[in-house]
Amino acid sequence: MFSRWNPFQQNGLYIHGTVGTGKSLLLDCFFRAGIVSDSRRFRRVHFHDFMLDVHKKLRNHRLVDVASILAEESNVLCFDEFQVTDVADAVVLHQLFKTLFREGTLVVATSNRHPDSLYTNGINRKALFEPFLELLKQEVEIVDINALSDNGTISDYRKLGLHTKELHDPLSYIFNQSNGNDYIENFFQKLAGIPSHAANQHTIAVAMGRSFTIPKYANGVGRFKFDDLCRAFVGAIDYMSLANACHTIFIEDVPRLNPSQYEDTRRFITLIDILYDARCNIVLSCECSVEDLFDESGSNNFLDSKKHQDSPEIYVSEEGGSSGRSTTMLGDNFEWSATGRMHASLAELSSKSDVSFALDRARSRLYEMQTQYYWDLTHQPIKTKL
């Protein structure tokens, strides 16, 4: 019986700490060891993808039944990047996890935040979310990975590869846009098998009957301008389809991003997250280095733009669901998420520290995406249930 098998003192483990400290790596090790050595049903999933699945099932089932279905599907749930930013998620988490634990499900999760810091300043946090927090802290062991070091901090491991001889030639896949164009042209031809001027547009299917056009495409390699991906009416579903269609993405003319470019920054962070999850290679021509890519000077954070403070309220019916990093495009020019606000997604209604985490995570992942280790990984198309 599953309830007799448990490597932890409680019904799971919640590991939190700063970006680049190996939390996801530990989760992967646990997951791979589990599926090899044990016959139980293990599921490893990004937490926002899990919540998308939950909300999709809620269209046809009661919450308690959804939890039972999920428990039947998986004895062990491994969540990467556990975070709560949407009231739609906050409403269901307590009953959902109460039933999962009652059914004997083991939960292992990673997060940038201690549980007490989840859903900070969220709508009706005390009534909606604090019961879930009490349940979580009662059922699983909470571990601060930073506390495992001698001085309470752990360096970002993704930077380590940048200082070794294990880098590809060139030593970076991020070029200064003022002098990297020739190399990008040659590198595109090397990877795609044809010169850039001979590459054609390629249209890929996206959920809800939409399509997305890659300006230059050949043999799994796509080439874009920054504006094509981050200043157009596109969202995470488009990026997921792109990540599935291409093993390598070239993005040119990436600017230094500052708080006045809030929407551009939000989309760029979402894009990096999705390409990273799919193990897509990325080649950038940038105005600056990765370290200086997100310019937060002159503003406390990327939430201070007045136009976003004044965004009108709207209500989303029928579709519902969690947004997390996944915004959804309706038609050609309208984007929504379950925050219930226009143009809202992961960062829009999050606390200041949530946005800071997202910026740090994107920067950290860009470090790793420059290394030979990352480029040697196998492309992993994203399995979506949208």
C-alpha positions in Angstrom: 0.0 0.0 0.0 1.3 3.4 -0.9 0.8 4.9 2.5 3.4 2.6 3.9 6.1 3.8 1.4 7.4 7.2 2.4 11.0 8.3 2.4 10.1 11.5 4.4 9.1 12.0 8.0 5.8 13.6 6.8 3.7 13.4 3.6 6.2 15.1 1.4 8.9 17.8 1.2 8.8 21.5 0.3 12.3 22.9 -0.7 12.7 26.6 -1.0 15.6 29.0 -1.7 17.0 31.5 -4.0 17.4 31.0 -7.8 20.2 28.8 -9.1 20.7 26.8 -6.0 19.8 23.3 -7.4 16.2 22.9 -6.2 15.0 21.7 -9.6 18.0 19.4 -10.0 17.3 17.7 -6.6 13.6 17.3 -7.7 14.7 15.7 -11.0 17.0 13.3 -9.1 14.2 12.2 -6.8 11.8 11.8 -9.7 14.2 9.8 -11.9 15.2 7.6 -9.0 11.6 7.0 -8.2 10.4 6.1 -11.6 13.3 3.7 -12.0 13.2 2.0 -8.7 9.5 2.0 -7.8 6.4 1.0 -9.6 4.3 3.8 -8.2 2.9 6.5 -10.5 5.2 9.5 -10.3 4.3 12.8 -12.0 6.7 15.7 -12.4 5.1 18.9 -13.5 5.6 22.7 -13.4 3.1 23.9 -10.7 1.3 26.3 -13.0 0.8 23.5 -15.6 -0.7 21.3 -12.8 -3.1 24.1 -11.9 -4.1 24.5 -15.6 -5.0 20.8 -15.5 -7.0 21.3 -12.3 -9.0 24.1 -13.7 -9.7 22.3 -16.9 -11.0 19.3 -15.0 -13.2 21.6 -12.9 -15.2 22.4 -16.0 -16.8 18.9 -15.7 -16.2 17.7 -12.1 -16.6 18.9 -8.5 -13.3 19.9 -6.8 -13.3 16.9 -4.5 -13.7 14.6 -7.5 -10.9 16.4 -9.4 -8.6 15.8 -6.4 -9.6 12.1 -6.3 -8.9 11.8 -10.1 -5.5 13.4 -9.7 -4.7 11.1 -6.7 -5.7 8.1 -8.8 -3.5 9.2 -11.7 -0.4 9.9 -9.5 0.7 8.5 -6.2 3.7 11.0 -6.1 3.4 14.6 -7.3 6.6 16.5 -8.0 6.0 20.2 -8.4 8.6 22.5 -9.8 8.3 26.3 -9.0 5.5 26.2 -6.6 4.0 29.7 -6.6 0.6 31.2 -6.2 -0.3 34.5 -7.8 -3.9 34.0 -8.8 -7.1 34.2 -6.7 -8.5 31.4 -8.9 -5.8 29.1 -7.6 -6.0 30.3 -4.0 -9.7 29.5 -3.8 -9.2 25.8 -4.6 -5.9 24.8 -3.0 -7.0 24.0 0.5 -9.7 21.5 -0.5 -7.6 20.2 -3.4 -4.6 19.3 -1.2 -6.7 18.2 1.7 -8.2 15.5 -0.5 -4.8 14.6 -2.1 -3.2 14.1 1.3 -6.2 12.1 2.5 -5.9 9.9 -0.5 -2.3 9.2 0.4 -0.6 11.3 -2.2 3.0 12.2 -1.6 3.9 15.8 -2.5 7.4 17.1 -3.3 7.8 20.7 -4.3 10.4 23.4 -5.0 9.9 27.1 -4.7 11.7 30.4 -4.5 9.6 31.3 -1.5 8.9 30.0 2.0 5.2 28.9 2.2 4.4 31.9 4.4 5.5 34.2 1.6 3.3 32.7 -1.0 0.3 34.7 -2.4 1.7 37.8 -0.6 -0.9 40.7 -0.6 -3.3 38.4 -2.5 -7.0 39.1 -2.6 -8.7 37.9 0.6 -5.5 36.0 1.6 -6.4 35.3 5.2 -9.8 33.6 4.4 -8.9 31.9 1.1 -5.2 31.0 1.5 -4.1 30.7 5.1 -6.1 27.5 5.7 -4.0 25.9 2.9 -0.8 27.2 4.4 -1.6 25.6 7.7 -2.4 22.3 6.0 0.8 22.4 3.9 3.0 23.1 6.9 1.2 20.3 8.9 1.6 17.7 6.1 5.0 18.3 4.6 8.5 19.0 5.8 9.8 22.5 4.9 13.5 22.8 4.0 15.5 26.0 3.3 18.2 24.9 0.8 20.2 28.1 1.6 20.5 27.0 5.2 22.5 23.9 4.1 25.5 26.1 3.3 28.0 27.4 5.9 27.1 31.0 5.5 23.4 30.8 4.6 23.9 31.6 0.9 24.5 29.4 -2.1 26.0 30.8 -5.3 24.0 30.5 -8.6 25.3 27.2 -10.0 24.2 28.3 -13.5 27.1 30.8 -13.6 29.7 28.2 -12.9 29.7 26.9 -16.5 30.6 30.3 -17.7 34.0 30.1 -16.0 35.0 26.7 -17.3 36.6 25.5 -20.5 33.4 23.5 -21.2 32.0 26.3 -23.3 31.1 26.0 -27.0 32.9 28.0 -29.6 31.9 30.8 -29.5 32.2 31.3 -25.7 28.7 32.7 -25.6 25.5 32.5 -27.5 24.7 36.1 -26.6 26.3 38.7 -28.8 26.5 42.4 -28.8 24.2 43.5 -31.5 26.7 46.1 -32.8 29.3 43.5 -33.8 27.6 40.1 -33.8 25.5 40.2 -37.0 28.1 38.4 -39.2 28.6 35.7 -36.7 24.8 35.2 -36.2 24.4 34.9 -40.0 27.1 32.2 -40.2 25.8 30.5 -37.1 22.3 30.4 -38.5 23.5 28.8 -41.7 25.5 26.2 -39.7 22.5 25.1 -37.6 19.7 25.5 -40.2 21.7 24.2 -43.1 20.8 27.1 -45.4 21.6 30.9 -45.3 19.1 33.1 -43.6 18.0 34.8 -46.8 16.9 31.5 -48.1 14.8 30.6 -45.1 11.0 30.9 -45.5 8.2 31.9 -43.2 6.6 29.0 -41.4 3.2 29.0 -39.8 2.5 26.7 -36.8 -0.8 25.8 -35.1 -1.7 27.2 -31.7 -4.5 26.3 -29.3 -8.0 27.7 -29.8 -7.7 27.7 -33.6 -5.0 30.4 -33.7 -1.7 30.2 -35.6 1.7 31.8 -35.2 4.2 32.7 -37.9 8.0 32.2 -37.7 9.6 34.9 -39.9 12.5 32.7 -40.9 12.5 29.0 -40.4 14.5 26.0 -41.6 15.1 22.5 -40.1 13.9 23.3 -36.6 15.7 26.6 -36.4 13.7 29.9 -36.1 14.9 33.5 -36.4 13.0 36.5 -35.0 13.4 40.1 -34.0 12.7 40.9 -30.4 9.7 42.9 -31.5 8.2 39.8 -33.2 8.1 38.0 -29.9 7.8 40.6 -27.1 6.1 43.6 -28.7 3.3 41.8 -30.5 0.0 40.3 -29.3 1.4 36.9 -28.4 1.4 35.0 -25.1 2.6 31.8 -23.5 0.5 29.5 -25.6 2.2 30.9 -28.7 5.6 30.4 -27.0 4.8 26.8 -26.1 3.9 26.0 -29.7 7.2 27.7 -30.8 9.2 25.8 -28.3 7.7 22.5 -29.7 8.4 23.5 -33.3 12.0 24.7 -32.9 15.0 23.2 -31.2 16.9 26.6 -31.6 15.7 30.1 -31.6 17.6 33.2 -32.8 16.3 36.5 -31.3 17.9 39.7 -32.6 17.9 43.3 -31.3 17.1 42.6 -27.7 17.2 45.9 -25.8 18.2 46.6 -22.2 14.8 46.3 -20.5 13.7 48.8 -17.9 10.4 49.5 -15.9 9.0 51.6 -18.7 9.1 48.5 -20.9 7.0 46.4 -18.5 5.0 44.5 -21.1 8.1 43.7 -23.2 9.9 42.5 -20.0 7.0 40.4 -18.9 6.7 38.6 -22.3 10.5 38.1 -22.5 10.6 36.5 -19.1 7.7 34.2 -20.0 9.5 33.3 -23.3 12.8 32.4 -21.5 10.9 30.3 -19.0 9.2 28.3 -21.7 12.2 27.8 -23.9 14.2 26.7 -20.9 11.6 24.1 -19.9 11.6 22.8 -23.4 15.4 22.7 -23.6 15.4 25.0 -26.6 18.7 26.5 -27.6 18.7 30.3 -27.8 21.0 32.7 -29.6 20.6 36.4 -28.8 21.9 39.7 -30.1 21.7 42.1 -27.2 22.3 45.7 -26.4 24.1 44.6 -23.3 25.3 41.7 -21.2 23.0 39.3 -19.4 24.0 40.9 -16.1 22.8 44.3 -17.2 19.8 43.1 -19.3 17.2 44.1 -16.7 17.7 47.7 -15.7 15.8 48.4 -12.4 17.4 51.8 -11.8 15.1 54.7 -11.3 12.2 52.6 -10.1 11.6 50.2 -7.2 10.4 47.5 -9.6 8.6 46.7 -12.8 5.2 47.2 -11.3 5.4 51.0 -10.9 4.2 52.0 -14.3 1.0 54.0 -13.9 -0.7 52.6 -16.9 -0.8 49.2 -15.2 -2.0 50.5 -11.9 -5.0 52.0 -13.8 -5.8 48.9 -15.8 -9.6 48.4 -15.8 -11.2 45.4 -14.2 -12.7 42.7 -16.3 -14.2 39.3 -15.5 -13.5 36.1 -17.3 -16.2 33.5 -17.7 -16.3 30.0 -19.0 -12.6 29.4 -19.6 -11.3 30.3 -16.1 -8.1 28.7 -14.9 -4.8 29.7 -13.6 -2.5 32.0 -15.5 0.9 31.7 -13.8 3.2 32.3 -16.7 0.5 31.3 -19.1 -1.6 34.1 -20.5 -4.1 33.2 -23.2 -4.8 35.0 -26.4 -8.4 35.4 -27.5 -8.8 36.4 -31.1 -5.9 38.4 -32.4 -5.4 41.2 -30.0 -6.9 40.3 -26.6 -5.0 38.7 -23.7 -6.4 37.5 -20.4 -5.5 35.5 -17.4 -7.4 34.3 -14.3 -6.2 37.3 -12.3 -9.4 38.9 -13.8 -7.5 41.9 -15.1 -6.7 43.0 -18.6 -3.1 42.2 -19.7 -2.4 40.4 -16.4 -0.2 37.4 -15.9 2.5 36.1 -13.5 3.9 39.5 -12.6 0.9 41.8 -12.9 -0.7 41.2 -9.5 2.2 39.7 -7.8 4.1 41.3 -5.0 7.3 43.2 -5.6 9.4 40.3 -4.6 7.6 38.0 -7.0 8.7 40.2 -9.9 12.2 40.3 -8.5 12.3 36.5 -8.4 11.1 36.3 -12.0 13.8 38.7 -13.1 16.5 36.8 -11.2 15.3 33.5 -12.5 15.4 34.7 -16.1 18.9 36.1 -15.7 20.0 32.8 -14.1 18.6 30.7 -16.8 20.2 32.8 -19.5 23.5 32.1 -17.9 23.0 28.4 -18.1 21.6 28.6 -21.7 25.0 29.9 -22.8 26.9 26.8 -21.7 27.9 23.7 -23.7 26.2 21.6 -21.0 22.8 23.2 -21.8 23.4 22.9 -25.6 24.2 19.2 -25.2 20.7 18.6 -23.7 18.0 16.9 -25.8 15.2 19.1 -27.0 12.1 18.3 -24.9 8.8 19.5 -26.5 6.3 20.6 -23.9 3.3 18.4 -23.3 0.3 20.7 -23.0 -3.3 19.9 -22.1 -4.7 23.1 -23.6 
